[in-house]
Amino acid sequence: MTALAIVLSLPQRFRPEKWNGKTMRVQLDFSEPQALQYLVTVSEKGCSLESGVSDSADCVVRCSGENYAKMEMGELNPQWALMSGKVKVSNVAMMLEFTKQFRRIKPGSMPDSPTLSRPKISGPLEGIKVLDLSRLLPGPLASLWLAELGAEIIKIEDPDSPDPIREFVPLVKGVSVFHTALNRHKKSLALNLRTDQGKKAFLKLVAKADMVLEGFRPGVMAKIGLDAETCRKANPGLIFVSISGYGQTGPLAHLAGHDLNYLAMSGLLSLIGEGQMPSFQTADVAGGSYAALSSILAALLQKHRQGKGAFLDISMTEAAMPLGLLANEHRKALPDATFELSGSMPNYRLYSTKDGRFIALAALEPKFWELFCRHAGKEHLLNMYLFSEEKRHESIAELERFFLEKTMKEWMDWTAGQDFCLTPVLNQMEVRQHPHFKARNSFNEAGYQRNPFGFTVQENQGWPAPSLGEDSEAILIEFGFSKSEISSLLTI
């Protein structure tokens, strides 16, 4: 029986009659083999579990999951384990009092509810099973969207080398905010795919899955013996999705890279000004997550209509290139001219305000430009489209002085009721507080953006990002593994 199953059984084994009237918060920190961290709280409300590390714990217990399980099953003497250093307890007296409040587990027994029960998320992809091997941002964001559309996402990680984003700062209660944001509504399975047993188990999962999503360098899946060809032999209808920086073929295929490299190689970086760089991940999201999602939905439709699986080779560099389509066509037609949507025109440009903020003027069409000029008392600029390049520079300078006369808020008050494409440049917190997005319920109570696809996750659906391996036993049961297989797999 695993440490995870034992921890999850604590609420069922709690004996209220043994509670001493004191609230106790015990942090269980098991470094091996599944890196489990749970805060167990005992109070007048009973026993509750909270995944992750908490700074409010009264007592911290650190040991391997294996030794914890042995102590609970009576196979390891707690006093000897403490003296030998196999277990470390910050408050021994409290821990002794804490353990008295739970029924013991008899060897060979199983608690009534050893695994977590996850609710279904209603949506158009309900019933679709996805084995998600992806890490960091591009793949996990795509699978998050699939989860919010109703798909069952099984996040599979090596227990010895999990998704590194789990450790990225900033941390809240010991858990990365990036991991928390990207891996909501997913199930977690800890499985070592580099062992023969792990590979065999993975192919058994593949046989009942609809999709495999991976984001390793090209060749990695083949090296461990689980490439698309092998997986599709186990399931001919499988959709196998590979997201990589430069694609699965070509001279750059095996090179390492990140968002900045893909933007540089796609030509997009040259469009934002020499030496400038964005502070958000354009190629990862537009070239990775969105491109993968679009391809996946098309592949699912093909499978529904024709019964065919698919291998999807997603190059983040190539998929990001269409973001610069208009600029590229402009350059081909007018190689010596400046692209008008790059800020060279006075009517399509960012302007600084009196308080050091910025506003975006995008009065591109003549009707919007005319409305703006008349409202601003700048009728002499109405024929700006006939201006020479020198005259455009003069017009830009005049508008720069004009917009420095008021603060950003004053300009927004000035433009109220007008419709000539003038908007504030909001920061991230201002976006969440803006009346428009509040009216549309664009963000939930936790501050996460609701999926942008028109399908809404109900408030009583979904769950937080799971701990590593939190759903392992439940997933293996769901896919028809025997008790002996489950016991063996959870210890590899």
JOGIPE-V798867 format. One record per residue. N is the residue number from 0. SS is DSSP state (a for helix, b for strand, c for the rest). Layout:
N/SS  N/SS
//
This chain:
0/c  1/c  2/a  3/a  4/a  5/a  6/a  7/a  8/c  9/a  10/a  11/a  12/a  13/b  14/c  15/a  16/a  17/a  18/c  19/c  20/c  21/c  22/c  23/b  24/b  25/b  26/b  27/b  28/b  29/b  30/c  31/c  32/c  33/c  34/c  35/b  36/b  37/b  38/b  39/b  40/b  41/b  42/b  43/c  44/c  45/b  46/b  47/b  48/b  49/b  50/b  51/c  52/c  53/c  54/c  55/c  56/c  57/c  58/b  59/b  60/b  61/b  62/b  63/c  64/a  65/a  66/a  67/a  68/a  69/a  70/a  71/a  72/c  73/c  74/c  75/c  76/c  77/a  78/a  79/a  80/a  81/a  82/a  83/a  84/c  85/c  86/b  87/b  88/b  89/c  90/c  91/a  92/a  93/a  94/a  95/a  96/a  97/a  98/a  99/c  100/c  101/b  102/c  103/c  104/c  105/c  106/c  107/c  108/c  109/c  110/c  111/c  112/c  113/c  114/c  115/c  116/c  117/c  118/c  119/c  120/c  121/c  122/c  123/c  124/c  125/c  126/c  127/c  128/b  129/b  130/b  131/b  132/c  133/c  134/c  135/c  136/c  137/a  138/a  139/a  140/a  141/a  142/a  143/a  144/a  145/a  146/a  147/a  148/c  149/c  150/c  151/b  152/b  153/b  154/b  155/b  156/b  157/b  158/c  159/c  160/b  161/c  162/c  163/a  164/a  165/a  166/a  167/c  168/c  169/c  170/b  171/b  172/c  173/c  174/b  175/b  176/a  177/a  178/a  179/a  180/a  181/a  182/c  183/c  184/c  185/c  186/b  187/b  188/b  189/b  190/c  191/c  192/c  193/c  194/c  195/a  196/a  197/a  198/a  199/a  200/a  201/a  202/a  203/a  204/a  205/a  206/c  207/c  208/c  209/c  210/b  211/b  212/b  213/b  214/c  215/c  216/c  217/c  218/c  219/a  220/a  221/a  222/a  223/c  224/c  225/c  226/c  227/a  228/a  229/a  230/a  231/a  232/a  233/a  234/c  235/c  236/c  237/c  238/b  239/b  240/b  241/b  242/b  243/b  244/c  245/c  246/c  247/c  248/c  249/c  250/c  251/c  252/c  253/c  254/c  255/c  256/c  257/c  258/a  259/a  260/a  261/a  262/a  263/a  264/a  265/a  266/c  267/c  268/a  269/a  270/a  271/a  272/c  273/c  274/c  275/c  276/c  277/c  278/c  279/c  280/c  281/a  282/a  283/a  284/a  285/a  286/a  287/a  288/a  289/a  290/a  291/a  292/a  293/a  294/a  295/a  296/a  297/a  298/a  299/a  300/a  301/a  302/a  303/a  304/a  305/a  306/c  307/c  308/c  309/b  310/b  311/b  312/b  313/b  314/b  315/a  316/a  317/a  318/a  319/a  320/a  321/a  322/a  323/a  324/a  325/a  326/a  327/a  328/a  329/a  330/a  331/a  332/a  333/c  334/c  335/c  336/c  337/c  338/c  339/a  340/a  341/a  342/c  343/c  344/c  345/c  346/c  347/b  348/b  349/b  350/b  351/b  352/c  353/c  354/c  355/c  356/c  357/b  358/b  359/b  360/b  361/b  362/c  363/c  364/c  365/a  366/a  367/a  368/a  369/a  370/a  371/a  372/a  373/a  374/a  375/a  376/c  377/c  378/a  379/a  380/a  381/c  382/c  383/a  384/a  385/a  386/c  387/c  388/a  389/a  390/a  391/a  392/a  393/a  394/a  395/a  396/a  397/a  398/a  399/a  400/a  401/a  402/a  403/c  404/c  405/c  406/c  407/a  408/a  409/a  410/a  411/a  412/a  413/a  414/c  415/c  416/c  417/c  418/c  419/c  420/c  421/b  422/b  423/b  424/c  425/c  426/c  427/a  428/a  429/a  430/a  431/a  432/a  433/c  434/a  435/a  436/a  437/a  438/a  439/c  440/c  441/c  442/b  443/c  444/c  445/c  446/c  447/c  448/b  449/c  450/c  451/c  452/c  453/c  454/c  455/c  456/c  457/c  458/c  459/c  460/c  461/c  462/c  463/c  464/c  465/c  466/c  467/c  468/c  469/c  470/c  471/a  472/a  473/a  474/a  475/a  476/a  477/a  478/c  479/c  480/c  481/c  482/a  483/a  484/a  485/a  486/a  487/a  488/a  489/c  490/c  491/c
//
